[in-house]
Amino acid sequence: MRYIEPHAHMVSRVTDDYRAMTLAGCAAVCEPAFWAGFDRSAAAGFYDYFRQLTDHEPQRAAKFGLPHFSWLCINPKESEDVGLAREVIALIPQFLDRPNVLGIGEIGLNKNSRNELKVLEMHVDLAARHHQLILVHTPHLEDKLKGTRLILDVLRADARIQPERCLIDHVEEHTVKMVLDAGFWGGMTLYPETKCTAARAVDMIEQYSGERLWMNSACDWGVSVPLAIPLAALELRRRGHGAEAIDRLIYQNPVRFLSQCSKFKLPNEAVTPV
């Protein structure tokens, strides 16, 4: 099969994961800016992290023939300090012309606090001023519904934002419809313990046609599976979805969204579909 991994935190993964993803048919990996597992104390730490995402990690992925793209932001988990966030956001424009940078993300909310909302608005303004794609993190567990509503309110309040250029990630059964109805893309995150299982993701695909949906592993520091997408493809196949339908969901859909950024280009070599 061929697939795009549109959301994976590879700085937290070993090189064996790159190798396994390539062998499974991964054609490209996209890495949103994330939490380091602890709160960074100064903007300089983010400067070095952005260098890692735009310089070092693409080189590591290239050793396995895998194109690597990134998104930049200060993650919602570290957005409570508005002063620090302002300093970090001021650093981002100097990285936006890097050849692997797709846009601003993963921005959003973690605990739905006032400070997080302020930092979200700052990120949205940055994306609008620089005409960047947006990747949004929605809160987990009991805060997801409220947080998703707040995020949609922020995005819709800015007339410069085009919904088709924004992906709202970590959607679940109680948030996916509001995201799609508002014209945004939705991302389903496949985790073994939290977020969404492959079976639940396929349920949503079957209910909402999968037109503006993608699946991702969001593999990171916690319990997560870098091969979650090909495993979900097996669930699609088990339920009778054909090769073209599977290819559309795990390859063509991410390509459609990400190709709105002119820097998202894949090698010409054909990859055998499912």
C-alpha positions, 0 to 999 in steps of 0.5 A: 500500500501507499499512505501519507502519515500526516501527523507524527512526532518523529523527534520522539521516535527511534530510527527503526520507526522510520524504517518500518514506516517506509517498508509499510509504504509511507510516502511522506511524513508530516510533523507538527510542533509538539510538547517536549515532554516538559515545559521549555523555559525560554524562547531559545529552546524553541528556536533550536527545536524549530531548527531540529524540525526544519534541518535535522529531522528531514535529514534523518528521514531522508536516510530511509527515502522518506520526505519529511515536512513540518508545522511550526507553533508553540503547542497548546500544552505550553501556551499558558505563559502568554509572554513566552508564547509571544516571543516564540511566535515572533521567531516563526516567520524566519522559518516559514520559507524553509522548504519543508514547512507546511504551515502553522500547527499544531495550534489549539487548546489543551485546557480551554483556558483564557491564555490558551485562547489568546495564544490561539488567536495570535497563531491564527493571526500569524497564519492569516498574515503569512497565508499559511495552512493551519493544523489544529489540536483539539483537547482530549476527553471531557474538554473536547466538545467545549474546546472544539466549539471554542476553536471553531468560534476563533477560526470563524471570527477571522474573515481571512481564514478559509476553512478548506485550508484548516484541519481540525485534528483529533475529531471523535464521534461527538465533534466530527460533524460540527467540524465537517459542517463548518467546511473544515477538514477533520483528522482522526488520531489512532491511539491504542489507549486514548483518542480513537481506535481504527474501528471507530475511525472507520465507523466515522468514515462510513457515516460521513463518506470520508470526503474531508477526513484523514487518519494519523498516528500522532505517534509521540512520547506516549503509548502510540503506534507509528504504523497505525494507518496501515493497520487501519487500512486492514480494518477498512479492507476487512469491512469490504472497502476496495483498494481505490477507496482505501487509497483515497482515504490514506493517501489521496485525501492527505495529498489533497489537503497538503498540496494547498501548500506549494512546498508539499511535493512528493518524489515522482517514483510511483508507490504501489497502492493497496 
